[in-house]
Amino acid sequence: MNISKIIKTRRAVYPSQFKAGDIGEEIIKTILENANAAPTHRMTQPWFFKVFKSENKNNLGYKMSEAYEQYSNTQSELKKKKIIEKCMQSNSIIAIFMKRDSKESVPEWEEIAATAMAVQNMWLTCVEYKIGCYWSTPKYVERMNSFFKLKENERCLGFFYMGKYDHSDLIPKERESVFDKTEWNL
C-alpha cells in the first residue's frame, strides 16, 4: 500500500473489532522503531513505551480497573468490566509515555506533539501490517503513575490497543475539503 492510501485508510479500530491472530515481537519492534523516527525538536525524543502482551496485558486491565475505581465517584461495575474486556480483546497494548526534557529546552506542548507524531507513525505502520489499533487516554491514567514507576518529569499519555484487522475494505470517511481550510498567499 502506498503512503497516501495508508494515511487515508487509517482509522480507530476498537478491540471488539479485532480478529484472532498474534502480533509477533518483530512486528511490534518495527512499530516501535517507526515511532522512534518521529520528528522531535532539539532531538529531545520525549517518548517511551511499555509493551504488554499475554497475561501482563490482562493484569494491566485489572490495574486500569482499579485506577478507574479510585478516580470515579460513580463506581460503575459495567465500566470496570469494559476496561478489563478491552485489554483481554487486544493482542497487545502499548502504554505511551512522555518524558519532559529536564532542561525544558522546548515547550511541553512540543514534546507532547512529538509523542503524538510517534504514535501516528505507529498507527500508520499498523495499517501496513493489517493491525487494528486505537489510542485512548482515560482520565484515571494519572492514578497509575506508581504502577508504571514514573518519575516526576514523566507522564502517561494513554494506551495503544492493537489486534489483527484488515483495513483494505474500509471506505475512507468524508472530510471537509482541505482547500476550504487553506488560505493561499502566492
N, C-alpha and C positions, 0 to 999 in steps of 0.2 A: 504494500500500500504506500502511496506517496505521501509526503508530509501534509499537503493541503487536505487530502482525504482523511488522514488520521485526525487532523485538527477538527475538521467538520463532523467527524463521526464520534468524537469523544463525548461521552455522556456519563452522568452519575448512574451507576448500576448498583442496586441495593442487594444486600445479602440474600434476600428472599428470591432474587432473580438468578443467583449464581447456579452454575451447573456443577455436576460432580467432576472431580479431577484435581490432581495435585499441581501446585505451582512449585516447581523444583528450585532448589537452592541457587543454581546457576542463573536462572531467570530472575530471581529476587536480587542477586548480585548485580545483574545487568540493570535492573530497575534503579538500584541504589547508585550505581556508577553514573547513570544518566542524570539522576538527581544532583549528583555532585558536580556536574558540568554546568549548572545554572550560573547565570551572571551574578556577581557579588561585588559591590562597591568596595574598593580598597582590599579586596580578597579576604574579607573577614570570614567568609564561608560559615555563616552562623548556624546552619542546620546540623542536626544529628538525629539519628533514628534508633529505634529499638524494634526488632522483629519478633513477632510472636506467632508460633505455629503449634499445632497439636495440643497437648494438654496445657501448655503455657498460655495459649490463646484462650482456652476456656477459663483458666484461672484469672486471666486479665478481665474477662467478662464478669466474674464474681467480684473482683476488686472494683470494677466500674459500678456495679450494682450497689456495693457498699458505699462508694463515694456519693452516688446519687441519693442514697438513703440519708447520709449525713447532711447533704446540701438541701434537700427538698423538705418543705413543710407539709406536703400532701401525702407522702409515703405510699405512693401507688404501687401495689404489688404487680399490676399489669405492666407498668413501665419497667420495673426491675426485671421482670421476666423477658421483656422485649430486648433489653440491653444484653442479657445473657444469650438469648437466641441469636442476635446479630453476630455475636462472636462465634458461636457454635456453627452458624451457617457459612461463615467465612473460612476460606482455606488458610489465609494468612492475614495478619494485621500488622501494620507498621505504625508505631507511635511516632509522631512528628514533634521535634523539639527545636527550639531556637535558643542559642547561647548568645547573650548580649556581649559585644566586644567590650572588654574591660577598660579600654582606653576611650570608649564611646566616640570613636573616630568618625562614625557615621550616625545619623539619626536612627532611632529604634525602628521607625516605620520602614526604613530601607532594609533593615535586617529581616523584618517580618516579610517584606515584599520579596526579598531574595529567597527566603524559605518557601514562600508561595510559588516562586518560579521553579524551585527544585521539585515541589510537589507536582506542578504542571508537567515537568519532564517525566516524572514517574507515571502520571496519568497517560501521557501520550505513548510511553513505552508499553504500558498495559494494553492499550488498544492494539498495538502491533503484535503482541503476544496472545491476543484473544483472552484477555483478562478483564473482567468487570471490576470496577472499583468506585469508591466514593470516599470523600473526606468529610469527616464530621468532627466538630469541636463542641462537645457538650459543656454546659455551664458549670457542671460539677468537676471539670477536669483539674481545677486548682486544688481540689481536695485529695488529689493523687500524687502530689509532689513528693511526699515521703516514700510512697510505694516505688516511684521511679528514681528515688535518691537524687533529686535535683538540687543543684547549688543555687545560691541566691540570684545569680545572674542568668539562670536557665528557666525556661518555661515550656510547658507542653502546649502545642498548637493544635492538637487533636489526633484523630486516628484515621488511618487509611486502610479501609476494609477491602480485601481482594478475594476474588473467586473466578473460576473459569466462566467465560462468556464470549460469544461470537458477536461482534459489533456489525458485521457485514450486512445484516438485514435491517439495521436501523435506518430510518429516514431522517436526514438532518432536519432539525427544528427550524421553523421560520424565524428569522430575526429581522429587525428593522434594518434598512439599508445603511451601511456604514457611511454612505455619501450624504445621508440626512443628518449625520453626526459630525461631518467634516467641513471645515471652512478652508477654502483654498486661497492662498495669498501668493500667487505666482508672479 
